[in-house]
Amino acid sequence: MADLMEPTKPVNAYWLWLGENRESLTKEAGSGKAPAVGKLAGQKWNVLSEAAKKPCGKKTEALKKEYEQKMADFVAAGGVKGKRKAEKAEAKAAKGGSKKARK
């Protein structure tokens, strides 16, 4: 039997919008660096009207319903919700867990 893979959560409306507009935001920011693009994207997202955000919200709702269905199928097939996250946390704790400050 193949290992069951837990479905990943869908992105929110902001991340969908950012993915669709990243190229134009990168050009406008004058840099492809994440902090510059992220700051500009956040500013533009905050001034967008609800009507402009609505298409992304609808896509997000559809993705969320799809995720919930996939999760229900995953659990019905014997999967354990959150197991991968718990295993990752245990591995991190066993390794030493805390991040060290950069010098």
C-alpha positions in Angstrom: 0.0 0.0 0.0 1.3 3.4 -0.9 1.8 6.0 1.8 -1.2 8.4 2.1 -0.2 12.0 1.6 -2.1 14.5 3.6 -3.5 17.3 1.4 -2.0 20.7 1.9 -4.1 23.7 2.9 -5.1 26.1 0.2 -3.7 29.7 0.1 -5.8 32.7 1.1 -7.1 35.4 -1.2 -4.0 37.6 -0.8 -1.6 34.9 -1.8 -3.7 34.0 -4.9 -3.7 37.7 -5.9 0.0 38.0 -5.3 0.7 35.0 -7.5 -1.4 36.4 -10.3 0.2 39.9 -10.0 3.8 39.1 -9.0 5.4 39.9 -12.4 3.9 43.4 -12.6 4.6 44.0 -8.9 8.3 43.0 -9.5 8.6 45.4 -12.4 6.9 48.2 -10.4 9.1 47.6 -7.3 12.2 47.6 -9.5 13.6 44.6 -7.8 12.7 40.9 -7.6 13.7 40.8 -3.9 10.9 39.4 -1.7 10.9 42.3 0.9 10.5 45.0 -1.8 7.8 43.1 -3.7 6.1 42.0 -0.5 5.9 45.5 0.9 4.5 46.9 -2.4 2.0 44.0 -2.7 0.8 44.6 0.9 0.3 48.3 0.2 -1.6 47.6 -3.0 -3.7 44.8 -1.4 -4.8 47.1 1.5 -6.1 49.8 -0.9 -7.9 47.3 -3.2 -11.7 47.6 -3.1 -13.8 44.6 -1.9 -15.1 44.3 -5.4 -11.5 43.9 -6.7 -10.7 41.3 -4.0 -13.9 39.3 -4.6 -12.7 37.1 -7.5 -9.8 35.9 -5.4 -12.1 35.3 -2.5 -14.3 33.1 -4.6 -11.3 31.1 -5.9 -10.2 30.7 -2.3 -13.6 29.4 -1.2 -13.6 26.9 -4.1 -10.0 25.7 -3.1 -11.1 25.4 0.5 -14.1 23.2 -0.4 -11.8 21.1 -2.5 -9.3 20.8 0.3 -12.0 19.8 2.8 -13.2 17.1 0.4 -9.7 15.8 -0.1 -9.1 15.8 3.7 -12.3 13.9 4.3 -11.2 11.3 1.7 -7.7 11.2 3.3 -9.2 10.5 6.8 -11.6 8.0 5.4 -8.8 6.1 3.8 -7.1 5.8 7.2 -4.9 8.9 7.2 -4.4 10.9 10.4 -4.9 14.7 10.2 -1.9 16.6 11.4 0.4 13.6 11.7 3.0 15.0 9.3 3.1 18.3 11.2 3.5 16.4 14.5 6.2 14.2 13.1 8.1 17.3 11.8 7.8 18.9 15.3 9.1 15.8 17.0 12.1 15.5 14.6 12.9 19.2 15.2 12.7 18.7 19.0 14.9 15.6 18.8 17.5 17.5 16.7 17.8 20.3 19.2 14.9 22.4 18.0 15.8 25.9 18.8 17.3 28.2 16.2 20.6 29.8 17.0 21.0 33.5 16.6 23.1 34.6 13.6 26.3 36.5 14.2 
